[in-house]
């Protein structure tokens, strides 16, 4: 059984190291951190079973950290530790969602008892919700498909943040399904019956983007022939999704930051701010931290957007999801064109399992759609996939793959030869059929007189 992971947060080294030693002696995995801000960063990146935090710390205190945890990982119990032991403080902590309260100085026995009870209660709560959660997460949420541990973590985060209005930043390579995640959050939120407005920040020039987001007043600039409501106002009451937010200019970033801070928007050419009530979700395929360091993205806006991060893995990092995705897309496109497709031939599935998918899920979707449309039978054959010519990463699942044995070398050469010959064979057959007016023996006509070699 895995050790419980416990985050210990205290600005006093003596306290946090003492708690760490007590917990590790009890068999737990303890991770000490010196500030609330550092602890919050760890909670955004990793899952924990329990948090023990000091109340009074420089910068982010224990109560502020507690409130952030209730949004970020609401099923994680929090024990508040303080030397300022008053009834009022204890009541405030419990009202804010703390599991328990421990006053300094404390004994190893006291902290062990509190930790044991907190973890025991968490186990009970998780077990109680397990069946419902498993049903919802087994194969996906909404139109998101995947059974891998990486995607299960994404599903948990979606369901956790959907209940709140906290801003979410979704990061991942192009084609990983960032908009699907945004829509899943909306569909599982109290705003599910309100508008979901998606904006592709890449497709609009800076001047047009500002007008689209904030709106404009008639006559405020050349071409403004009528007053236009901005998308912030269109999404009022619902969710606004800013896709590829990294492409917004610094000027527009400053205006966006103000809108998020004030929760009101002023149209271009206008003087009166308009209140808005939206849930903002942003997405990017770039590293915003690196852009902040380069000076191309505002640090204050990054912190405003990165309240709840969701990182989507590439398809290459979750190869176990390829087959469930293939089944999903086969049914989807088969139903769309009313075509019965029973599945993939073993050779076709093997090719997909070895392919690197630089375009991620979107590329797999396109491959299956093309194969369903072009397939001449109920099984998708390898040639129906029309995959690009393979590179080393497609043969070995690793771009640094080099055949090390004679058998590996033979296998690599065989696969290269098969993939290279298949399109040529197909072209020869099609050419022969065309030249003979598509006459075949099966149609009761004389067979082709000219023998055509299927390959070189």
Wavefront OBJ file of the C-alpha trace (Angstrom):
o trace
v 0.000 0.000 0.000
v 1.378 3.446 -0.948
v 2.457 5.747 1.840
v 0.179 8.729 2.501
v 1.697 11.925 1.104
v 1.602 14.799 3.593
v 2.612 18.393 2.871
v 4.042 20.179 5.943
v 4.062 23.990 5.705
v 5.772 26.185 8.308
v 8.173 29.116 8.066
v 10.078 27.846 11.138
v 12.588 25.185 10.115
v 12.620 23.598 13.591
v 8.842 23.036 13.522
v 8.538 21.678 9.984
v 11.542 19.385 10.340
v 10.266 18.141 13.690
v 6.855 17.349 12.190
v 8.533 15.657 9.232
v 10.520 13.349 11.523
v 7.398 12.448 13.531
v 5.440 11.621 10.380
v 8.191 9.618 8.706
v 8.631 7.584 11.910
v 4.903 6.760 11.605
v 5.461 5.523 8.045
v 4.133 8.534 6.144
v 5.803 10.376 3.255
v 6.281 13.967 4.486
v 7.306 16.892 2.296
v 8.256 20.085 4.204
v 7.836 23.556 2.634
v 8.827 26.935 4.088
v 5.998 29.115 2.742
v 2.362 29.045 1.693
v 3.205 30.201 -1.823
v 5.673 27.333 -2.409
v 3.172 24.864 -0.950
v 0.459 26.132 -3.297
v 2.739 25.603 -6.307
v 3.303 21.998 -5.205
v -0.434 21.462 -4.768
v -1.003 22.739 -8.301
v 1.464 20.175 -9.636
v 0.986 17.136 -7.357
v -1.718 15.312 -5.393
v -1.468 15.008 -1.604
v -3.431 13.128 1.053
v -3.115 15.719 3.826
v -1.776 19.232 4.445
v -0.481 20.445 7.810
v 0.092 24.208 7.781
v 1.074 26.910 10.228
v -1.451 29.722 10.617
v 0.856 32.746 10.829
v 3.446 32.906 8.044
v 4.960 35.769 6.012
v 3.231 36.300 2.666
v 0.530 33.668 2.231
v -0.742 32.613 5.661
v -2.390 29.369 6.664
v -5.981 30.617 6.255
v -5.293 31.897 2.731
v -3.614 28.600 1.840
v -6.564 26.688 3.313
v -9.050 28.562 1.099
v -6.904 27.872 -1.979
v -6.749 24.151 -1.116
v -10.538 23.992 -0.763
v -10.711 25.046 -4.430
v -7.674 23.194 -5.780
v -7.974 19.830 -3.976
v -11.232 19.969 -1.977
v -11.008 16.355 -0.798
v -7.642 16.942 0.942
v -7.990 17.511 4.716
v -6.060 20.411 6.281
v -4.793 20.629 9.853
v -4.025 24.167 11.057
v -1.145 24.524 13.525
v -0.634 27.742 15.489
v 0.879 29.227 18.606
v -1.945 31.750 18.738
v -4.446 29.446 20.388
v -7.792 31.212 20.740
v -11.335 29.993 20.374
v -12.001 32.559 17.636
v -9.081 31.366 15.515
v -10.139 27.743 15.857
v -13.725 28.545 14.875
v -12.597 30.575 11.841
v -10.338 27.748 10.688
v -13.070 25.139 11.012
v -15.611 27.372 9.239
v -13.171 27.778 6.346
v -12.945 24.013 5.946
v -10.054 22.911 8.176
v -10.317 19.320 9.388
v -8.781 20.073 12.771
v -6.788 22.570 14.806
v -3.575 21.961 16.779
v -1.954 24.447 19.178
v 1.783 24.763 19.753
v 3.513 23.243 21.588
v 2.229 19.781 20.686
v 3.484 16.270 21.381
v 4.256 13.558 18.786
v 1.281 11.592 20.105
v -1.109 14.543 19.567
v -0.057 15.167 15.983
v -0.068 11.431 15.172
v -3.646 11.113 16.422
v -4.831 14.125 14.386
v -3.129 12.821 11.221
v -4.557 9.314 11.659
v -8.113 10.664 12.074
v -7.803 13.016 9.096
v -6.536 10.282 6.776
v -9.162 7.843 8.051
v -11.968 10.310 7.304
v -10.561 11.023 3.852
v -10.515 7.285 3.054
v -14.162 6.968 4.084
v -15.218 9.963 1.967
v -13.306 8.754 -1.077
v -14.795 5.267 -0.772
v -18.296 6.706 -0.469
v -17.914 8.627 -3.726
v -15.861 5.979 -5.544
v -18.627 4.201 -7.452
v -20.133 7.397 -8.816
v -16.726 8.816 -9.639
v -15.583 5.628 -11.371
v -18.683 5.551 -13.553
v -18.051 9.123 -14.629
v -14.318 8.709 -15.231
v -13.894 5.201 -16.636
v -13.733 6.234 -20.257
v -14.016 10.008 -20.104
v -16.027 13.111 -19.363
v -18.144 14.729 -22.032
v -16.404 14.136 -25.366
v -13.010 13.496 -23.777
v -11.897 9.875 -24.149
v -9.111 8.111 -22.280
v -8.511 5.514 -19.590
v -4.851 6.213 -18.745
v -3.729 7.350 -15.260
v -2.762 10.718 -16.761
v -6.300 11.302 -18.019
v -7.879 10.051 -14.787
v -5.963 12.831 -13.040
v -7.319 15.342 -15.569
v -10.889 14.085 -14.993
v -10.535 14.513 -11.236
v -9.287 18.055 -11.670
v -12.155 18.903 -14.044
v -14.774 17.707 -11.560
v -13.040 19.520 -8.700
v -12.812 22.906 -10.391
v -16.174 22.730 -12.187
v -18.021 23.430 -8.934
v -16.193 26.750 -8.488
v -15.805 29.992 -10.431
v -11.999 29.952 -10.205
v -10.027 30.851 -13.323
v -8.471 27.830 -15.072
v -5.366 27.683 -17.277
v -5.220 24.644 -19.572
v -1.834 23.902 -21.107
v -0.851 21.267 -23.635
v 0.400 20.691 -27.155
v -1.809 21.498 -30.130
v -4.401 18.790 -30.683
v -4.534 17.494 -27.098
v -8.135 18.656 -26.568
v -7.901 21.872 -24.568
v -11.279 23.197 -25.726
v -12.921 19.850 -24.897
v -11.642 20.207 -21.330
v -12.962 23.772 -21.143
v -16.390 22.620 -22.334
v -16.365 19.715 -19.851
v -15.738 22.176 -17.020
v -18.663 24.291 -18.208
v -20.966 21.269 -18.611
v -20.290 20.108 -15.046
v -20.614 23.558 -13.473
v -23.549 25.574 -12.109
v -23.191 27.678 -15.301
v -23.927 24.711 -17.602
v -27.149 26.270 -18.927
v -25.479 29.614 -19.626
v -23.411 30.662 -22.695
v -20.059 29.092 -23.510
v -18.125 31.528 -25.709
v -14.835 30.401 -27.302
v -12.335 32.893 -28.734
v -9.318 31.857 -30.823
v -6.770 34.538 -29.924
v -4.560 33.455 -32.851
v -7.071 34.140 -35.597
v -7.655 37.855 -34.902
v -5.398 40.875 -35.281
v -4.780 42.932 -32.114
v -7.240 45.700 -33.012
v -9.954 43.207 -33.957
v -9.333 41.099 -30.846
v -9.891 44.068 -28.534
v -13.091 44.956 -30.345
v -14.279 41.324 -30.194
v -13.499 40.959 -26.492
v -14.520 44.337 -25.115
v -16.948 45.626 -27.763
v -16.985 49.137 -29.214
v -19.142 52.227 -29.516
v -20.422 53.393 -32.892
v -17.950 55.822 -34.466
v -15.126 55.006 -32.037
v -12.825 54.079 -34.956
v -12.918 53.802 -38.739
v -15.320 51.022 -39.660
v -17.254 51.121 -36.379
v -20.573 51.781 -38.116
v -22.599 50.484 -35.189
v -22.210 49.734 -31.502
v -21.046 46.168 -30.876
v -21.362 44.091 -27.711
v -18.073 42.442 -26.725
v -17.717 38.717 -26.075
v -17.137 39.349 -22.378
v -20.687 40.680 -22.248
v -22.020 37.980 -24.591
v -20.668 35.369 -22.147
v -22.232 37.148 -19.144
v -23.486 34.529 -16.687
v -21.548 31.769 -18.458
v -17.995 30.862 -19.443
v -15.511 32.690 -21.678
v -12.788 30.478 -23.166
v -9.658 32.238 -24.467
v -7.794 29.745 -26.641
v -4.057 30.318 -27.246
v -3.988 33.244 -24.820
v -0.202 33.431 -25.301
v -0.797 35.207 -28.633
v -2.380 38.279 -27.027
v -0.206 41.409 -27.257
v 1.168 43.106 -24.146
v -1.218 46.044 -24.664
v -4.278 43.793 -24.755
v -2.879 41.751 -21.842
v -2.933 44.907 -19.683
v -6.585 45.543 -20.570
v -7.496 41.901 -19.978
v -5.852 42.017 -16.555
v -7.910 45.054 -15.591
v -11.137 43.365 -16.693
v -10.325 40.305 -14.567
v -9.461 42.443 -11.549
v -12.444 44.784 -11.738
v -14.968 42.336 -13.217
v -16.198 45.037 -15.517
v -15.461 45.908 -19.137
v -15.335 49.253 -20.954
v -16.047 49.107 -24.717
v -13.607 50.822 -27.084
v -14.706 54.472 -27.305
v -16.899 54.101 -24.227
v -16.576 55.783 -20.834
v -18.968 53.770 -18.692
v -17.783 50.374 -17.403
v -20.215 47.459 -17.800
v -20.323 44.852 -14.983
v -19.759 41.250 -16.076
v -20.253 37.885 -14.390
v -18.175 35.249 -16.182
v -16.065 32.177 -15.527
v -12.772 32.576 -17.447
v -10.867 29.599 -18.840
v -7.673 30.187 -20.823
v -5.553 27.755 -22.838
v -2.054 27.785 -24.290
v 0.316 25.471 -26.152
v 3.314 27.515 -24.969
v 5.078 27.775 -21.609
v 3.800 31.045 -20.128
v 6.483 30.942 -17.402
v 9.153 31.081 -20.103
v 7.292 33.901 -21.857
v 7.173 35.816 -18.570
v 10.951 35.395 -18.233
v 11.387 36.616 -21.830
v 9.179 39.640 -21.191
v 6.536 38.655 -23.764
v 3.815 37.834 -21.234
v 2.839 39.844 -18.167
v 3.715 38.176 -14.883
v 0.689 39.642 -13.068
v -1.649 38.310 -15.765
v 0.030 34.887 -15.607
v -0.637 34.654 -11.871
v -4.212 35.829 -12.429
v -4.795 33.081 -15.037
v -2.831 30.272 -13.386
v -5.070 29.868 -10.343
v -6.102 26.324 -11.307
v -3.686 24.729 -13.826
v -4.624 21.685 -15.905
v -1.815 20.104 -17.936
v -2.886 17.838 -20.789
v -0.474 15.036 -21.734
v 0.426 14.438 -25.367
v -1.012 11.293 -26.985
v 2.536 9.956 -27.275
v 2.717 10.003 -23.436
v -0.540 8.065 -23.025
v -0.315 5.390 -25.694
v -2.755 3.195 -23.772
v -5.524 5.601 -24.839
v -4.990 5.052 -28.577
v -7.313 2.020 -28.793
v -10.215 3.592 -26.824
v -9.899 6.700 -29.001
v -9.882 4.593 -32.169
v -13.089 2.828 -31.069
v -14.717 6.161 -30.291
v -13.791 7.735 -33.646
v -14.764 4.627 -35.626
v -18.273 4.765 -34.167
v -18.498 8.548 -34.523
v -17.569 8.679 -38.217
v -19.274 5.388 -39.054
v -22.542 6.776 -37.689
v -22.067 10.082 -39.500
v -21.861 8.484 -42.948
v -23.985 5.427 -42.072
v -21.141 3.000 -42.725
v -20.561 -0.231 -40.797
v -16.945 -0.510 -39.644
v -16.208 -3.452 -37.329
v -12.739 -2.346 -36.353
v -9.102 -2.313 -37.402
v -7.105 -5.189 -38.829
v -4.328 -6.277 -36.421
v -1.656 -4.797 -38.673
v -3.414 -1.429 -38.742
v -3.726 -1.266 -34.974
v -0.071 -2.220 -34.587
v 0.910 0.649 -36.883
v -1.100 3.139 -34.830
v 0.378 1.858 -31.570
v 3.880 2.507 -32.921
v 3.122 5.887 -34.485
v 4.273 9.009 -32.578
v 1.244 11.282 -33.335
v 2.925 14.695 -33.572
v -0.561 16.167 -34.047
v -1.896 14.353 -30.960
v -5.581 13.360 -30.661
v -6.625 15.693 -33.469
v -4.280 13.883 -35.864
v -5.617 10.477 -34.788
v -9.165 11.740 -35.340
v -8.286 12.883 -38.876
v -6.570 9.567 -39.655
v -9.614 7.539 -38.565
v -12.092 9.791 -40.365
v -10.124 9.428 -43.613
v -9.852 5.663 -43.152
v -13.586 5.259 -42.500
v -14.464 7.276 -45.606
v -11.986 5.517 -47.909
v -12.162 1.952 -46.576
v -13.656 -0.606 -48.958
v -14.411 -3.218 -46.281
v -15.691 -3.544 -42.728
v -12.116 -3.680 -41.416
v -9.663 -0.811 -41.639
v -6.514 -2.145 -43.299
v -3.014 -0.670 -42.809
v -3.075 1.027 -46.229
v -6.373 2.761 -45.346
v -4.619 4.723 -42.618
v -2.295 6.475 -45.080
v 0.185 7.289 -42.330
v 3.205 9.469 -43.161
v 6.439 7.687 -43.963
v 7.846 6.508 -40.621
v 10.810 8.050 -38.892
v 12.844 6.421 -36.115
v 10.315 7.606 -33.511
v 7.520 5.746 -35.302
v 9.403 2.459 -35.396
v 10.678 2.405 -31.852
v 8.309 4.759 -30.022
v 11.354 6.949 -29.350
v 13.015 9.474 -31.624
v 16.402 8.210 -30.381
v 15.538 4.582 -31.168
v 18.374 2.694 -32.904
v 18.099 -1.048 -33.694
v 20.592 -2.819 -31.430
v 20.222 -6.424 -32.481
v 19.964 -8.258 -35.794
v 16.300 -9.056 -35.082
v 15.462 -5.417 -34.313
v 17.214 -4.320 -37.506
v 15.287 -6.892 -39.566
v 11.986 -5.800 -38.005
v 12.702 -2.117 -38.699
v 13.647 -2.849 -42.325
v 10.559 -5.041 -42.793
v 8.228 -2.323 -41.486
v 9.867 0.329 -43.638
v 9.579 -1.893 -46.707
v 5.924 -2.741 -46.034
v 4.932 0.870 -45.550
v 6.818 1.952 -48.643
v 5.443 -0.834 -50.867
v 1.787 -0.670 -49.761
v 0.936 2.642 -51.533
v 2.713 1.444 -54.694
v 0.804 -1.843 -54.694
v -2.437 0.040 -54.313
v -1.545 2.401 -57.161
v -0.702 -0.530 -59.498
v -4.013 -2.266 -58.767
v -6.053 0.912 -59.226
v -4.236 1.678 -62.485
v -4.921 -1.849 -63.801
v -8.612 -1.603 -62.899
v -8.973 1.783 -64.583
v -7.246 0.594 -67.773
v -9.633 -2.397 -67.955
v -12.780 -0.403 -67.245
v -13.006 -1.918 -63.722
v -13.728 -5.423 -65.132
v -13.036 -8.156 -62.570
v -13.600 -11.946 -62.586
v -16.015 -11.561 -59.642
v -18.392 -9.604 -61.892
v -18.682 -12.580 -64.260
v -16.514 -10.948 -66.880
v -13.268 -12.307 -68.320
v -10.305 -11.716 -66.041
v -7.772 -9.080 -66.860
v -5.669 -10.284 -69.784
v -2.601 -8.399 -68.736
v -0.871 -9.537 -65.565
v 0.077 -6.647 -63.375
v 2.781 -7.023 -60.800
v 1.668 -5.687 -57.412
v 5.081 -4.378 -56.517
v 8.586 -3.806 -57.745
l 1 2 3 4 5 6 7 8 9 10 11 12 13 14 15 16 17 18 19 20 21 22 23 24 25 26 27 28 29 30 31 32 33 34 35 36 37 38 39 40 41 42 43 44 45 46 47 48 49 50 51 52 53 54 55 56 57 58 59 60 61 62 63 64 65 66 67 68 69 70 71 72 73 74 75 76 77 78 79 80 81 82 83 84 85 86 87 88 89 90 91 92 93 94 95 96 97 98 99 100 101 102 103 104 105 106 107 108 109 110 111 112 113 114 115 116 117 118 119 120 121 122 123 124 125 126 127 128 129 130 131 132 133 134 135 136 137 138 139 140 141 142 143 144 145 146 147 148 149 150 151 152 153 154 155 156 157 158 159 160 161 162 163 164 165 166 167 168 169 170 171 172 173 174 175 176 177 178 179 180 181 182 183 184 185 186 187 188 189 190 191 192 193 194 195 196 197 198 199 200 201 202 203 204 205 206 207 208 209 210 211 212 213 214 215 216 217 218 219 220 221 222 223 224 225 226 227 228 229 230 231 232 233 234 235 236 237 238 239 240 241 242 243 244 245 246 247 248 249 250 251 252 253 254 255 256 257 258 259 260 261 262 263 264 265 266 267 268 269 270 271 272 273 274 275 276 277 278 279 280 281 282 283 284 285 286 287 288 289 290 291 292 293 294 295 296 297 298 299 300 301 302 303 304 305 306 307 308 309 310 311 312 313 314 315 316 317 318 319 320 321 322 323 324 325 326 327 328 329 330 331 332 333 334 335 336 337 338 339 340 341 342 343 344 345 346 347 348 349 350 351 352 353 354 355 356 357 358 359 360 361 362 363 364 365 366 367 368 369 370 371 372 373 374 375 376 377 378 379 380 381 382 383 384 385 386 387 388 389 390 391 392 393 394 395 396 397 398 399 400 401 402 403 404 405 406 407 408 409 410 411 412 413 414 415 416 417 418 419 420 421 422 423 424 425 426 427 428 429 430 431 432 433 434 435 436 437 438 439 440 441 442 443 444 445 446 447 448 449 450 451 452 453 454 455 456
